[in-house]
Amino acid sequence: MPARADNPRNLLTSLILVFPLLCVYQVGVLFTLPMLNGADFVTTLLFQTFHLTIRGYLFFLTVVVATFVGALALLRRKQRFNSRIVLPMLLESTIYALTMGSLIVLVMTKFLGFPPSLDWSVGGLWLPELIAGYGDPLRVPMALPGLQEQGLVTRLVMSIGAGVYEETVFRLGLLGGLVAVFEKLLGLGRWVAIAAAFVLSAIAFSAVHHIPPYGDPFSMGIFTFRLLAGVFFGLLFWLRGFAVAVYTHALYDLYVLLIR
């Protein structure tokens, strides 16, 4: 039976909604090089390991588009896409993006015992800006100035890249993969597998931002904020679908880096 077209967890829907962001980022990095998103292993590998030329990179993008079109053709046999879901999904993601930071700070101060007087800034950056990568060296794999010193285009491209690649790596890949491993291979109960996957993927999401030599110095406040953000994005991915998680992450970064 075909998946409902108005369901944001519909894989065909997620791919169609996320693909424009992927294209904007992959083309945009041509104007931001050598700055790349830290979770963008593919582009980093192409340019910094294989030293791919611009012509070669454009060929790679052509292959990606062709693969995407092929995947859509296969999915359309079982699923449908309803364009009327686009605006509601964007509105939903915008609401999540605008409220996430305040919600996490509320949880930290009211339920986790972090003092309200805690210095929520590090190096002149407000704590929620750190989850967005505002000056996060993991987004800068080479010795470059912080993201806050970059221009509007670079900030825009990096924000979109964070939504696409970090959600792909930590939610679609790690969270989804861990649930499958725990449940199918280790035989854990469904809810135990999901809970363990949520915790471990959120810890990994937070911890990777502290890995030397480019990571931030460890701070319990920063680590906890990012961990809770990982749980938040995981809940969106699990309950509302991949596209909602990606757009929420990208819009949050855009809000912090371009507007706030």
N, C-alpha and C positions, 0 to 999 in steps of 0.2 A: 504493500500500500504506500503510495507516495507520501512523503513527509509534508506536513502542512506548510504552505508557502508563507503564512504569516508568523511562523515560528522562528525567532532569531537564532535558535540552535540548529536550524536547518543548515546542513553543511554547504549546500549550494548558495544559500543566502549569505552565509558568512564569507565565503570566498569572493562573491561578487562585491560585497560591501567593503571588504578589506583590500582588495586588489588595487583600487585607485590610490590608496595611501602607500602601498608598496611601490607603485610606479612613481609617485611623486618623490618618495625618498630615494629610490634607486637612480632616478635622473638627477635629483637634487644634489647627490653626493659628488657629482661631476663639478659642482660649483663650490663645494666645501672641502674637498680633498686638501690635505691628508686627514682631516677630521672625520671620524666615522663613529657610529654608535657602538658602544662596547660589546653589545650582544650580537652585533652584525658580523658573525664569524665568516659568512660567505664572501662579502665584499672585501673584508679585511684580508682574507686568504688570497683573493684574486689580485688585489693591488700590492699588498705588502710582502706576500710570499712568492707568488707567481709573476709579479711585476707586469701584470696585464696592461696592454696599451688601451687607449680610449676606443680604438676600432674593435679590439677584441672584447672589450666590455660591452659595447653596443651589440655585438653578436650574441654575447651571453644574455643580454636583455631580450633579444629576439627569441632565443630559445625558451626563456622563462614565459614570455607571452604565449608562445605556441603551446607550451605545456599546460598553461592555464586554460587556454581555449579547448584543448583536448580533454582536460578534467571536467570542464563545464559540459561538454558534449556527453560525457559518460554519466554525469550526475543528473542531467536533464531527463534521462530515461526513467529515473525513480523519484526525482524531486522537482519542485517548481519554485520559481522566484516571483514574488509579488512586490513590485516597485513601491506600492503604497506603504510598505513597512519602513522605508528609508527615513522619512521625516520623524516618525515616532521614535525610531531607534536613535537618531541623532539627538532628539530632545531628551530621551531617557539618559543617554550617555552624558549629555551636558549637565544634567541635574546631579548625577553621580560625581562628575568631575569637580563641580563647584562646591560640593559638600564633603567630599572625602577627607580633605586635610583637617577641617575643623572637627569632624567626627572622630578621627584618630587621636587628635590632641585631647578631646573630651574623654575618650576611653583611657588614655594614658594617665590623665590627671585624676579622674573620678574613680577608676576601677583598678588601675595598676600601681597607684601610689606615687606616681611622679609628682613632685611638688609644683603647684601653679607658678611658683617663682623661678622654676627651672629656666636657665638661659636657653631659649629656643633658637638661638642663632649660633652659628659656628663660622668663624672667619668672615663675619659680616653677612652671612646668608641665613635667612629665616629657615627653620628646620624643614617645613614642607617643601622648600625649594630644593633641598638636598635629594629628596626622593625623585624630583623631576630632573636631577642631574645638572642643576645650575652651578657650574663650576666643577662637576663630578669628573675627575680625571679618567674614569673608566670609559667615558665617552670620547676620550682623547688618547688614542693608543700611542701617540708620539708626543714629544716634549713641545706642547703648544700652549698658548695662553688659555685661561679658563673660558668656559662657554659664555660667561657673563660679559667677556670682552669681545665677543664675536658680533657680527652684524645680524640684521633681522633675518636674512635668508638662511644663514647658518642655524640660528636658533629655531626657525620654523622647521627646517629639514631634520634637525636632531630630535625635535619634539615628536615629529611623525615617526621617525625611525625607532624611537623608544617604544611607542605604542605597538608598532608592528613586530619588531624583533624581540623585545623583552617579553611580550605576551606569547609569542611563538615559542621561545625557548623555555620560559619558566611555567607557563600555564598549559599551552597546547602540548608541548613536548614533555616537560618534567612532571607536572601534575598529572596529566593524563597517562603518561607512561608509568609512573609510580603506582597509580591505582590499578592498572592492568597487571603489573608485576606482583603487587601484594595480594591481589585477589585471585589471579589465575595461576601464578607460579607458586606462591607461598601459601595459598589456601586460606588467607585471612577472611574474616567476615566482611561483607560489603561496606558497612559503616566504619569498621575499624580500618579497612584499607583506605577509605576516603579521608578519614581524619588524619591518619599517619601521612598520607600523601600531601595533604594541605599543610601540615606543620613543616615537613621536610622541604617542600618546594618554597615555602615562605622564608624559611631559614636560609636556604641557598640563595634566594633572591636578595636578601639583605646582606648576607655574608660576602657575596661576590664583590660588593662595593667597597670592601675593606681589604681586598687582597693587594699586597705590595707588588710592585713599587708604586703603582698609580692610585691605589685605593685611599679612601679617607682614613685618618687616624680613628681607632675604635672609640666609640662613645656609646654608652648604653642607651641614651636617649635617641640618637640617630639610628642605631641598630634596631631598637624596638619600633620606631616609627616606620622604618622600611619593612620590618617583619609584618606589622599590622597592615601595611599597604599591600604586601604580598597576599595576605589572607583576604583582603577586600577584593583585589583583582581576581583571586581564585574563586571567590563566591560568585562574582559576576560571570566569570567564564563557565562555572558549573551550572548556575541557575539560569543565566540569561544568554549564554552563548559566547563564542569566540569574538564575534564582531563587536559586541557591546563592550567586552573587556578591552579590546584594542582601541576603540574610539574613546572610551573613558580615559584610558592611560594617555593617549595622544592629546586629548582636549585638556586634561589636567596639566600636562606639561606646557601646552600652549598658554593656558591661563597663567601659570606661574612665571614662565620665561618671557612672555610677550606683553602681558596685560598688567599683572600685579606690580 
